[in-house]
Amino acid sequence: MNLKDIHNVFFIGIGGIGMSALARYFKFVGKEVMGYDKTQTPITDELASNKISVHFKDDLELIPSHFTDTQHTLVVYTPAVPDCHTQLQYFWNNGFQVKKRSEVLGIITKDTFCFAVAGTHGKTTTSCILAHLLKETGTPFTAFLGGISEDFNSNFVLDGTEYSVVEADEFDRSFLQLTPDVACVTSMDADHLDIYGTKAALEHSFSAFIQRIKPSGKLFVKNGLDLKGTTFGIDDDSDYRIENINIEHGTYIFDLITPKEVLKQVRFTKPGRHNLLNGLAAFAMAVQAGSPPDRLAEALGTFKGVQRRFSYQIKENDFVFIDDYAHHPTEIEAVHQAIREMHPDQTITAVFQPHLFSRTKDFGEEFAASLAKFDIVFLLEIYPAREEPIPGITSGWLLDKIENPNKKLLSKSQLMDEVKQCETGVLVTLGAGDIGMEVPKIKKELAYAS
């Protein structure tokens, strides 16, 4: 497919974080862009403000006539959309060029120097840090991000076309569409078992992704993973590593050791050892663009963050409210570690919305163990996303497994009252569903109450 021949791009699931970044790209390069999504959100509102038409009804009559030109229209869809979707069926059955988001991303980036960030956790933060580092060192790049970077206030950056930054998503084996020059793997914990079935199958898919790195390319891997590449880690024997960590006023200060030099007194403001590793991975990748390591190290200290990735909503001396996208037990553990490290001796209340019935079922014991570490736990009902319910798998089922006397199952309508009445030093909201829509309401209410 030659993108130069495409005049119109129709997105099915345009409100997704990755899909909306692609929509912004095609709009920027002069294509006619529109699409469907199930729900109106701040992302779809932002697309509409950029003159990208979005509708919320699966109706063929909402497809304009010029988008029915099969030769000059590209249709992009997300696997989260069911196959029975009327518009998707129409495009499939009438000779249109219909491609998954990952295929299109592979086409766009194949002629660039492509940085691809893979891993079951840490992709979005690492990609956003990498984009920030490239920007700060004057490297021309395009970035397709899986979250809203607070440095760019966007999930899409077009600051040149020589380099590209993408998330190599293991869901639906999407990352097998990419051909990166430089890749990293941050983690390979079991996840998406509804797709892979077993952890071994997931790991095999990562091995297949690594084989897609260009022959002259480079792979970075977190130390301890069963993969061969240049390693990164903390207080170990990694090729790129962090040592001598201190914390001053909520900021990490440390030494960064590379294969060639030692950079002293590097600063990084995002809490959590997992975020330190994300920053280190991004630094190591950015070095491959020829950026001076001392400038990259300085830029690490000015990274602002990513929305819904350990995002401080309220930060007062006597109360802190944090929001995080964590939806896997390992991610919840990482958030807990970060809070305990940065806010010791505080009572921590976690509000968690499980994401997917299958993930809740597959990791019920692990979720229970990670959530039990918080002082108080509030559970919301499971966010189904693309799934139908699984008999017996409910938030009540998960709640029973949590060994913590201070736990409660809540509806969204009960959440605000419970949060207002709860005496806690730290409140953290967790989950990948629509819990993020509750965060501004909670912030407003708590700020008003104080």
C-alpha positions as CSV (number, residue, x, y, z in Angstrom):
1,M,0.0,0.0,0.0
2,N,1.3,3.4,-1.0
3,L,0.1,6.1,1.5
4,K,0.6,8.8,-1.2
5,D,-2.5,7.3,-3.0
6,I,-4.7,7.6,0.1
7,H,-6.9,10.6,0.4
8,N,-9.3,9.5,3.2
9,V,-8.6,7.6,6.4
10,F,-11.6,6.2,8.4
11,F,-10.9,5.0,11.9
12,I,-13.1,2.4,13.7
13,G,-12.3,3.0,17.4
14,I,-10.8,6.4,16.8
15,G,-11.0,7.3,20.5
16,G,-8.3,4.8,21.6
17,I,-5.1,6.3,22.7
18,G,-3.0,4.7,19.9
19,M,-5.7,5.2,17.3
20,S,-6.1,8.8,18.1
21,A,-2.3,9.4,17.7
22,L,-2.5,7.9,14.2
23,A,-5.6,10.0,13.4
24,R,-3.6,13.1,14.4
25,Y,-0.7,12.0,12.1
26,F,-2.9,11.6,9.0
27,K,-4.6,14.9,9.7
28,F,-1.3,16.6,10.0
29,V,0.0,15.2,6.7
30,G,-3.1,16.4,4.8
31,K,-5.5,13.5,4.7
32,E,-9.2,13.7,5.3
33,V,-9.8,11.9,8.6
34,M,-12.9,10.8,10.5
35,G,-14.1,7.9,12.5
36,Y,-16.3,6.1,14.9
37,D,-16.1,5.4,18.6
38,K,-18.4,3.9,21.1
39,T,-18.2,6.6,23.7
40,Q,-17.5,10.3,23.8
41,T,-14.4,11.1,25.8
42,P,-11.9,14.0,26.3
43,I,-9.9,12.4,23.5
44,T,-12.7,12.4,21.0
45,D,-13.5,16.0,22.0
46,E,-9.9,16.9,21.3
47,L,-10.0,15.2,17.9
48,A,-13.2,17.1,17.1
49,S,-11.5,20.4,18.1
50,N,-8.8,19.6,15.5
51,K,-11.5,19.2,12.8
52,I,-11.5,15.4,12.8
53,S,-15.2,14.3,12.6
54,V,-16.2,11.6,15.2
55,H,-19.5,9.9,15.5
56,F,-20.8,7.5,18.1
57,K,-23.4,5.4,16.3
58,D,-22.5,2.3,14.2
59,D,-24.5,3.5,11.2
60,L,-23.6,3.2,7.5
61,E,-25.4,6.4,6.7
62,L,-22.8,8.3,8.8
63,I,-20.1,7.4,6.3
64,P,-19.8,10.3,3.8
65,S,-19.9,9.4,0.1
66,H,-16.3,10.4,-0.6
67,F,-15.2,7.9,2.0
68,T,-16.8,5.1,-0.1
69,D,-14.0,5.5,-2.8
70,T,-12.3,2.1,-2.4
71,Q,-9.1,3.2,-4.3
72,H,-8.3,6.2,-2.1
73,T,-9.7,5.3,1.3
74,L,-7.8,3.5,4.1
75,V,-9.8,2.0,6.9
76,V,-7.9,1.5,10.2
77,Y,-9.5,-0.5,13.1
78,T,-8.5,-1.7,16.5
79,P,-8.9,-5.4,17.5
80,A,-11.0,-4.2,20.5
81,V,-13.9,-3.6,18.0
82,P,-16.0,-6.7,17.6
83,D,-16.1,-8.4,14.1
84,C,-19.8,-7.9,13.9
85,H,-19.5,-4.1,13.8
86,T,-21.6,-2.9,10.9
87,Q,-19.3,-0.3,9.5
88,L,-16.3,-2.7,9.8
89,Q,-18.2,-5.4,8.0
90,Y,-19.2,-3.0,5.2
91,F,-15.5,-2.0,4.6
92,W,-14.4,-5.6,4.8
93,N,-17.0,-6.8,2.3
94,N,-16.6,-4.1,-0.3
95,G,-13.0,-4.1,-1.4
96,F,-11.6,-1.4,0.9
97,Q,-8.0,-1.4,2.2
98,V,-8.7,-2.4,5.9
99,K,-5.8,-2.6,8.2
100,K,-5.1,-2.9,11.9
101,R,-3.6,0.0,13.7
102,S,-0.3,-1.9,14.1
103,E,0.0,-2.6,10.4
104,V,-0.4,1.1,9.6
105,L,2.1,2.0,12.2
106,G,4.6,-0.4,10.6
107,I,4.1,1.1,7.2
108,I,4.6,4.7,8.5
109,T,7.8,3.9,10.4
110,K,9.5,1.4,8.1
111,D,11.5,4.1,6.3
112,T,12.5,6.0,9.5
113,F,15.1,5.1,12.2
114,C,12.6,3.4,14.4
115,F,12.8,3.2,18.2
116,A,10.4,0.6,19.5
117,V,9.6,0.1,23.2
118,A,8.2,-3.3,24.1
119,G,7.2,-4.9,27.4
120,T,4.2,-5.9,29.4
121,H,4.7,-2.9,31.6
122,G,6.5,0.5,31.1
123,K,6.0,1.0,27.4
124,T,4.1,4.3,27.6
125,T,6.3,6.0,30.2
126,T,9.5,4.8,28.5
127,S,8.3,6.0,25.1
128,C,7.3,9.4,26.6
129,I,10.7,9.8,28.3
130,L,12.5,8.9,25.1
131,A,10.4,11.4,23.1
132,H,11.3,14.1,25.7
133,L,15.0,13.2,25.5
134,L,15.1,13.4,21.7
135,K,13.2,16.7,21.8
136,E,15.6,18.2,24.4
137,T,18.6,17.2,22.4
138,G,17.3,18.5,19.0
139,T,16.7,15.2,17.3
140,P,14.1,15.3,14.5
141,F,11.4,12.7,15.3
142,T,7.8,11.6,15.2
143,A,6.3,9.9,18.2
144,F,3.1,7.8,18.5
145,L,2.6,7.5,22.3
146,G,0.2,5.3,24.3
147,G,-0.6,8.0,26.8
148,I,-0.8,11.8,27.1
149,S,2.7,13.1,27.6
150,E,2.7,16.0,30.1
151,D,5.7,17.4,28.3
152,F,3.9,17.7,25.0
153,N,0.3,17.6,26.3
154,S,-0.4,15.1,23.5
155,N,0.0,11.5,22.5
156,F,1.4,12.5,19.1
157,V,4.6,14.5,18.4
158,L,5.7,15.5,14.9
159,D,9.0,17.2,15.2
160,G,10.7,15.7,12.1
161,T,10.6,12.4,10.2
162,E,14.1,11.1,10.4
163,Y,13.5,9.1,13.7
164,S,10.3,7.6,15.0
165,V,9.2,6.5,18.5
166,V,6.6,3.8,18.9
167,E,5.2,1.4,21.5
168,A,5.7,-2.2,20.4
169,D,2.4,-3.6,21.8
170,E,2.3,-7.3,22.5
171,F,-1.5,-7.4,22.6
172,D,-2.8,-9.3,19.6
173,R,0.9,-9.7,18.6
174,S,0.7,-6.2,17.1
175,F,4.5,-5.6,17.5
176,L,5.2,-8.2,14.9
177,Q,4.3,-5.5,12.3
178,L,7.3,-3.4,13.2
179,T,10.9,-3.4,11.9
180,P,12.8,-1.4,14.5
181,D,16.4,-0.1,14.4
182,V,16.6,0.1,18.2
183,A,14.3,-1.8,20.5
184,C,14.0,-2.4,24.2
185,V,12.1,-5.0,26.3
186,T,11.2,-3.6,29.8
187,S,9.4,-6.7,31.1
188,M,7.8,-10.0,30.1
189,D,5.3,-10.8,32.9
190,A,2.4,-13.1,32.0
191,D,-0.5,-11.0,30.6
192,H,-3.1,-11.1,27.8
193,L,-3.5,-14.8,28.4
194,D,-6.9,-14.5,26.7
195,I,-4.7,-14.0,23.5
196,Y,-1.7,-16.2,24.3
197,G,-3.0,-18.9,26.5
198,T,0.3,-19.4,28.3
199,K,3.3,-17.3,29.5
200,A,5.5,-19.4,27.3
201,A,3.5,-18.4,24.2
202,L,3.8,-14.8,25.3
203,E,7.6,-15.1,25.6
204,H,7.8,-16.8,22.2
205,S,6.0,-13.8,20.7
206,F,8.6,-11.5,22.3
207,S,11.4,-13.6,20.7
208,A,9.7,-13.3,17.4
209,F,9.5,-9.5,17.8
210,I,13.3,-9.4,18.5
211,Q,13.9,-11.2,15.3
212,R,12.3,-8.3,13.5
213,I,15.0,-5.8,14.6
214,K,17.0,-4.7,11.6
215,P,20.3,-6.6,11.1
216,S,22.3,-3.5,12.1
217,G,20.0,-2.7,15.0
218,K,20.4,-2.9,18.8
219,L,18.3,-4.5,21.6
220,F,18.2,-3.3,25.2
221,V,16.7,-5.6,27.8
222,K,16.0,-5.3,31.5
223,N,18.6,-7.3,33.4
224,G,17.2,-10.6,34.5
225,L,15.1,-11.3,31.4
226,D,15.9,-14.4,29.5
227,L,16.9,-12.4,26.4
228,K,20.3,-11.5,24.9
229,G,20.9,-7.8,24.5
230,T,22.5,-4.8,26.1
231,T,21.3,-4.8,29.7
232,F,20.0,-2.0,32.0
233,G,19.3,-2.2,35.7
234,I,19.7,-0.8,39.2
235,D,22.6,-1.7,41.5
236,D,23.7,-4.7,39.5
237,D,26.2,-5.6,36.7
238,S,24.1,-4.2,33.8
239,D,25.8,-2.4,30.8
240,Y,23.7,0.7,31.7
241,R,23.0,1.0,35.4
242,I,21.9,3.3,38.2
243,E,23.9,3.3,41.5
244,N,24.2,5.4,44.7
245,I,20.5,6.4,44.8
246,N,19.4,9.2,47.2
247,I,16.1,10.9,47.6
248,E,15.9,14.6,48.2
249,H,12.5,16.4,48.4
250,G,10.8,13.6,46.3
251,T,13.5,13.6,43.6
252,Y,15.9,10.7,42.9
253,I,19.6,11.7,42.7
254,F,22.0,9.0,41.4
255,D,25.0,8.0,39.4
256,L,24.3,6.7,35.8
257,I,26.9,4.3,34.6
258,T,27.3,3.6,30.8
259,P,29.8,1.3,29.0
260,K,31.9,4.4,28.4
261,E,31.5,6.8,31.3
262,V,30.0,7.7,34.7
263,L,27.5,10.5,34.9
264,K,27.2,11.9,38.5
265,Q,24.3,13.5,40.3
266,V,21.7,12.7,37.7
267,R,18.2,13.8,38.8
268,F,14.8,12.2,38.0
269,T,11.5,13.3,39.6
270,K,9.1,10.5,38.9
271,P,8.6,8.2,41.9
272,G,9.2,4.4,41.8
273,R,12.1,2.2,41.0
274,H,10.1,1.0,37.9
275,N,10.1,4.6,36.6
276,L,13.9,4.8,37.2
277,L,14.3,1.8,35.0
278,N,12.0,3.3,32.4
279,G,14.1,6.5,32.4
280,L,17.3,4.4,32.1
281,A,16.0,2.4,29.2
282,A,15.0,5.6,27.4
283,F,18.4,7.2,28.0
284,A,20.2,4.1,26.6
285,M,18.1,4.2,23.5
286,A,18.5,7.9,23.0
287,V,22.3,7.5,23.0
288,Q,21.9,5.5,19.8
289,A,20.7,8.7,18.0
290,G,24.0,10.2,18.7
291,S,22.8,12.6,21.4
292,P,25.4,13.6,24.0
293,P,25.0,11.6,27.1
294,D,25.6,14.5,29.4
295,R,22.7,16.4,27.7
296,L,20.5,13.4,27.9
297,A,21.2,13.0,31.6
298,E,20.3,16.6,32.2
299,A,17.1,16.2,30.2
300,L,16.0,13.2,32.5
301,G,15.7,15.8,35.3
302,T,13.1,17.8,33.4
303,F,10.8,15.0,32.3
304,K,7.3,16.0,33.6
305,G,5.5,12.7,33.3
306,V,2.5,11.0,31.6
307,Q,-1.2,11.4,32.5
308,R,-2.4,8.5,34.6
309,R,1.1,7.3,35.3
310,F,1.8,8.1,39.0
311,S,0.2,11.4,38.4
312,Y,-0.1,13.7,41.5
313,Q,-3.6,15.2,41.5
314,I,-3.2,16.8,45.0
315,K,0.1,17.1,46.8
316,E,-0.1,18.8,50.2
317,N,1.9,18.3,53.3
318,D,-0.9,16.4,55.0
319,F,-2.6,14.7,52.0
320,V,-1.7,13.3,48.6
321,F,-3.9,12.1,45.8
322,I,-2.3,10.0,43.1
323,D,-3.8,8.5,39.9
324,D,-2.2,5.6,38.1
325,Y,-3.1,3.3,35.1
326,A,-1.9,0.2,36.9
327,H,-4.0,-2.8,35.9
328,H,-1.7,-5.8,36.4
329,P,-0.5,-7.1,39.8
330,T,3.1,-6.3,39.0
331,E,2.2,-2.7,38.2
332,I,0.2,-2.4,41.4
333,E,3.2,-3.7,43.4
334,A,5.4,-1.0,41.7
335,V,2.9,1.8,42.6
336,H,2.8,0.5,46.2
337,Q,6.6,0.5,46.4
338,A,6.8,4.0,45.0
339,I,4.3,5.4,47.5
340,R,5.9,3.8,50.5
341,E,9.3,5.1,49.4
342,M,8.2,8.7,48.7
343,H,5.5,9.0,51.5
344,P,6.7,6.8,54.4
345,D,4.6,6.2,57.5
346,Q,1.4,7.4,55.7
347,T,-1.9,5.5,55.6
348,I,-2.5,4.6,52.0
349,T,-6.0,4.0,50.6
350,A,-6.2,2.3,47.2
351,V,-9.3,2.5,44.9
352,F,-9.0,-0.2,42.2
353,Q,-11.1,-1.0,39.2
354,P,-10.2,-4.4,37.8
355,H,-9.8,-4.4,34.0
356,L,-11.2,-7.4,32.1
357,F,-12.9,-10.5,33.5
358,S,-10.2,-12.8,32.0
359,R,-7.3,-10.8,33.5
360,T,-9.1,-10.8,36.9
361,K,-9.6,-14.6,36.7
362,D,-6.1,-15.3,35.5
363,F,-4.4,-13.3,38.2
364,G,-6.9,-13.4,41.1
365,E,-4.4,-14.6,43.7
366,E,-1.7,-12.1,42.5
367,F,-4.2,-9.2,42.5
368,A,-5.3,-10.1,46.0
369,A,-1.7,-10.2,47.3
370,S,-0.7,-6.9,45.8
371,L,-3.8,-5.0,46.9
372,A,-3.6,-6.4,50.5
373,K,-0.4,-4.4,51.0
374,F,-2.4,-1.1,51.0
375,D,-3.8,0.0,54.4
376,I,-7.4,0.4,53.0
377,V,-8.8,-1.1,49.8
378,F,-11.9,-0.1,47.8
379,L,-12.8,-2.2,44.9
380,L,-15.1,-1.1,42.0
381,E,-16.8,-3.5,39.7
382,I,-14.8,-5.1,36.9
383,Y,-14.5,-3.0,33.7
384,P,-15.4,-5.4,30.9
385,A,-13.9,-3.5,27.9
386,R,-14.2,-5.9,25.0
387,E,-15.3,-8.9,27.1
388,E,-18.4,-10.7,28.1
389,P,-18.8,-11.7,31.8
390,I,-17.3,-14.9,33.1
391,P,-19.6,-16.7,35.5
392,G,-18.3,-16.4,39.1
393,I,-15.7,-13.8,38.3
394,T,-16.7,-10.6,40.0
395,S,-15.1,-7.9,42.1
396,G,-16.8,-9.6,45.1
397,W,-15.0,-12.8,44.2
398,L,-11.7,-10.9,44.2
399,L,-12.5,-9.0,47.4
400,D,-12.9,-12.3,49.3
401,K,-9.4,-13.2,48.4
402,I,-7.8,-10.0,49.7
403,E,-6.4,-10.6,53.2
404,N,-7.0,-7.2,54.6
405,P,-9.7,-6.3,57.2
406,N,-10.1,-2.8,55.8
407,K,-11.7,-3.6,52.4
408,K,-15.0,-2.8,50.8
409,L,-16.8,-3.2,47.4
410,L,-18.2,0.0,46.1
411,S,-20.3,1.2,43.2
412,K,-19.3,4.4,41.4
413,S,-22.2,6.2,43.0
414,Q,-20.8,5.3,46.5
415,L,-17.2,6.1,45.7
416,M,-17.3,9.9,46.4
417,D,-18.9,9.6,49.8
418,E,-16.5,6.9,50.9
419,V,-13.4,8.8,49.7
420,K,-14.5,12.0,51.5
421,Q,-15.1,10.1,54.8
422,C,-11.9,8.1,54.6
423,E,-9.1,9.3,56.9
424,T,-5.9,8.7,54.9
425,G,-2.6,10.3,54.1
426,V,-2.4,9.0,50.6
427,L,-5.3,8.2,48.2
428,V,-4.5,6.3,45.0
429,T,-6.8,5.4,42.2
430,L,-5.8,2.4,40.0
431,G,-7.0,0.8,36.8
432,A,-7.2,0.9,33.0
433,G,-10.9,1.2,32.6
434,D,-13.1,4.3,33.0
435,I,-11.9,5.0,36.6
436,G,-9.9,7.8,35.0
437,M,-13.1,9.6,34.3
438,E,-13.8,9.8,38.1
439,V,-10.4,11.3,38.9
440,P,-11.3,15.0,38.0
441,K,-14.5,14.7,40.1
442,I,-12.6,13.3,43.1
443,K,-9.9,15.9,42.8
444,K,-12.4,18.7,42.6
445,E,-14.4,17.4,45.6
446,L,-11.4,16.9,47.8
447,A,-9.8,20.2,46.8
448,Y,-13.1,21.9,47.7
449,A,-13.4,20.1,51.0
450,S,-9.9,21.1,52.0
